[in-house]
């Protein structure tokens, strides 16, 4: 192939780190008998989990088991695969859009970076047919970054933000809504996940990134301005511009800069955006982030000091613990916003945050 655009597949299968643990589903069963003493192990392949349709694509999860009997051992290992199948051959890059969406969805769920362990594509024509069974050739996609093993951290179900069971009765509806909202919230999502996939970065960088993510989220999900553009343009902006001097009474560059600033004065401030989001989710988050007024003032002031440090002032990032603490609060607020966008009920969100969120636990215990 001369370019990725030339690669066409009918089906793509992806194994992700943490996926099988996230499902909290197993087909392995054990039966212990005392008389006579015996252990019986059984395995039944779990049913396919449908994740919805997206244009020509349908998505699903398939769980499979690998049995390895030996003379003195018997091992059963389960895997779970994200499967994306098209109605007809499609460019591989079209598959990647939904593969990436599910990767982010899973990363949000387990509160941990997720990597693709293996990506395999199939075309629509079998390589051969054996005993009336078509055998398709597997095409392995090798990416720039590969990861052979899951991190050392063991996934604990109690610390998953949500798992597959939390999506019932319709996992497809929740994932479809995530995909639908992902495009509208792209800026906020990209900024948020840049902090998840770059753990251990500078506290001030993470703080500024999360503040920008919240600003982008509010702009997309709760649009509005102090005044609509037309009213502002013909009213207050015109009055303000009329009192701005002209050269030589003012430097030409300064006048141009003022003109650009006036174009956006009717947009909400970061403080107002943070306050509105904190008020909206106060029932869930007030015990963790404090009052909406206090939270919005502290975060916006810190953001302004970090982006516009004054001469002779103490470095705003000197108290890195404060930056980390409020970064955790902003990350927690974003996670609640994303759960809300996906259609989780408020009571379900509250149960998740209080009982399973690692961010909420760190804030509550004072570990940040």
N, C-alpha and C positions, 0 to 999 in steps of 0.2 A: 504494500500500500504506500502511496506517495504522501498521504496526509491522513489525519484522524477522520476527516470528513468522508473518506472513501470506505471506512469500515462500517459494514452493515450487519446487524444481528437480528434474530427473531426473539431471543431470550438472553437475559443476563442474570447471573446468580452471584451474590456477594456474601462472604462470611465476614462479619464484623466482630471486633473485640467486645466482649461483654454481652453479646446478643442472646446467647442461649441462657445465661443467668437471668437476664432481664425478663424473659418470658415467664419464669417461675412455673414452667410446665415440664413434666417428665412422663415418659412412658415406662419407666423402670418400676417394677414392683417386687416386694419381698414378702415371703410368708415363712414364719418360724414355727416349727412344731416341736413340742417337748417330748412327745412319746409316739413314735421314736423320734429322737433328736435329729432335726433336719432343717435345712434352709432351702427354700425354693425361690429362685429368681425368675422373673418373667419380664418380657419386654413387648410392648404394644406401641406401634408408631402413632404419635399424637396426630390429630386432625390438622389439616391445613388451616392457617389463620388468614382470612382475606383482609386486605388493607385498602381495597377500593380501586376504582378506575380513574385514569387520568388521560383523557384523549384516547389515543390508540393503545395505551398501556394499561395493564392490570398488575397490581402488586399483591404479594402474599408472602407469608412466612411458612417455611417447610422445616419441620424438625425430623431428623433422621438419627438412627442409632448404629453404632459400629460395635459388633460383638467379636471379642478375641478370646476364644477358649484355649486353655493350655492344660497340660497334664495336672499341674498343681495350682492353677489359677483360672479365673474366669472374669474377664473385664468387659464392661459395657460403657461406652462413651457416646454421649449425645452431642450433636451439632445442630445449629439452627442457621438457615440460609434465607436471606432476603432475595426474593425472586421477582424480577420485573419482566413481563412477557408482552410482546406487541402483537397486534392483529396481523401485521405483515412486517417484512424486514424494515428496520429503522436505523438511522445513523447511530453509532455508539455514543456520540456526544449528546444525543437526545436522551439516551438512557441515563447518562451521567447526571443530568439535572435532578432526576428523582432519586437516584442513588445518594447524591449529596444531601438532598432534603431529608431522607431517612437517617443518614449519618448524624445530622444536626439534631433531629428529633430524638434519636437514641442517646446522644450526648447530653441533651437537656434532661432526659429521664434518669440517667445514671449519675449525673453530676460529675462527669469525668470525660476526658478526651476519648473519642472513639476512632479506631483505625480500621481500614479495610485489610483483612488478612489475605483475602484471595478474591479475585474477580474473574469469572469465567463467562465467556459468551458462546452462544450456539447459533448457527444459521438455520434456515428452514428446511434444508435437505439433509437427510441422514447420510452418514459415511457408508453405512452398510445396513443390511437387514438380516438378523439372525433369528431363525425360528419365528418368523413373522413379527419380530420385535425390532423396530428401527433403532439403530445405534448412532447417536450424534457425536461428532467430534467436538472436544472441548478446546476453546481458544483462550489461553491464559493471558490476561491483560497485566502487563508489568508496568507499574507506575514509578515515579521518581523516588517515592518513599515507600518502603515495604517494612512490615513489622511481623515477625514470625510468632511471637508469643505475647500473651496478655501480660500487662504489668503485674508486679508482685502483689499489689493491693488486691485483696480478696473482696469481691463484691458481696456486700451484706444486704439482704432484701430490705431490712428496716431502714437503710440509708439510701435507697433508691427514691428519687423524688416521686416517681410513679413507675409502675410496672404494667405488663400486659393486662393483668386482671383489673387494674384501675380503669381500663378503657372500655370495659364491658358496659352495656350490652353490644356496643358497636365500635370495635377498634378502627374499622374503616372510616367511620364518621369523624373520629378524632384526628386521625392521620390526614384525611382529606382536607379537613379544616386547617391543619397546620400548613399543608402545602399551599392552599389557597391564600392564607394570610402571609406566608413567607415572602411572596413577591412584594406585597404592599409594605411589609415591615423589613424589607431587605437591609436597609442601612442599619437599623437598630439591631437586627439579628447578626449581621456580619461583625459589627463592633463588639457585641456581647461575646460572641464565640471566639473572637480574637484573643480575649482574656482567658478563656477556658483552655485554648490550645497553646497558649504561651504562658504557662504557669511559672512563677518565680521571677517575673519581670519587675521593673522598677515600680515601687508603690505609686509614685506620682503619675506614671504613664497609665497604669491600670485605673487609677482614680479618674483621670481625664477621659479615658476611653469609655468608661461606664457612664460618666456624666453625659458624654456626647450621645451614647446609645439611648439613654432615657429621653434626651431632648429629641432625638430622631423618632423614637417611638411615639412620644406625645404628638409630634407634628403629623405623623401618619394616622394614628388611631383616634386622636381627639383634636382634629383640625379647628383652627379659629384664630382670630386676631383681635387686638384691642378695638380696632376699627377696620371695616372692610376696605379694600384697596381704593375703591373709587371715592368713598367718603373721605378717607385720609388724604388722598392725592389732591382733591379739590378744596379741602378744608385746612386742617392743621399743617400739613406739609407745605402747602402754598404759603401760608402765613409765616412759617419758620424760614422758608427759603427767601422770602422777600426782605427779611432783616439781615441776611448774610451779606456783608460788604463785598465789593468787587475790587479786583486789583486796580491800583497799587495799594489800596487800604488793607488788603489781605493777600497773603501768598497764594498764587494760582493753584499749587498742589494742595494746599490746605483747603481751599474752596472746593476743589474736586472731591477731596476726601469727605468733606461735610455733606456734599450732595449725595454721595453713595450711602453714608450713614443714615441720612434722612429717608432714603428709600425703604429702610427696614425698621424704622422706629415704631411702627404700628404692630410689629410681631411680638408675640408673648416672650417675656424674659424667661431665662432658665428657672429662676425662683418660682415664678407662677406655674410653669409646667410641672416642676417637682411637687409643688403644693397640691395641684389638682390630682396628680396620680396618687399621692400619699393619702389624700382625703378619700378618693375612690376606694382604696383598699385598706382603710383604717381599721375596719373590723377584723381583718386578718393580721395586719402588720404593726399596729400602734404599739403593742408591747415590745416589739423588736427595734423599731426605728424612732419611737417617740412621736410627738405631735407633728402634724403636717407643717405647721409654722416653723418650729425649731429645726426640723430635718431640712426643709427647703432653704432656710436662711444659712445654716452652717455649710451645706454642700455648695450652694451658689457662691458664697463668700470664699470658700476654699478654692473653688474653680477659678474665680477671678484673680485671686492672689497667685495661683500657680501659672496662669496664662499671662498676667500683667504684674510681675513682681516689681515693687517700688524700690527706688534707690535708697539704700541705708536701712531698709526694713529687714527684719529677721527672715531667714529663708522659710517660706511657707511649708516646705517638705521636710523641715527639720524634725517635726514630730511625726515620724513615719507611722507610728502606731495609730494615730488619729486618721491618717489617710487610709490605712488598711481597714480600720473599723468601719469607716463610712463607705469604702469600696464594697465591703461585705453587705452593708445595708442596701446600697444601690443594686448590687447583684441580686439580692433577695427580692427587691421590688420588681426588677425586670422579670425574674422567674415567675412571680405571681401574675404579672401582666401577660406573660406568654401562656400560662395555664388558663387564664381568663379568656384569651383569644382563641384557645383551642376548644373552649366550650365546657370546661370543668365548672361545676356548680360552686358557689362561694363556700358552702359548708365543706365540700370535698377539698377545696383549696386550703381551707383553714386546717383541716385534719392532716393534710400532707405537710404543710409548713410546720405546724406544731410538733408533729411526731416523727417526721422523716427528713426534713431539710438539714443538711450538714451546715449550711450557712447560718440558719436560725439557731442551731445548737451552739455554734461557736460564738455567736452574738450573746445568746442567753447565758452561757457559762463564763463570759468575759474572756474568752481565749483570743480575742482580737483587740 
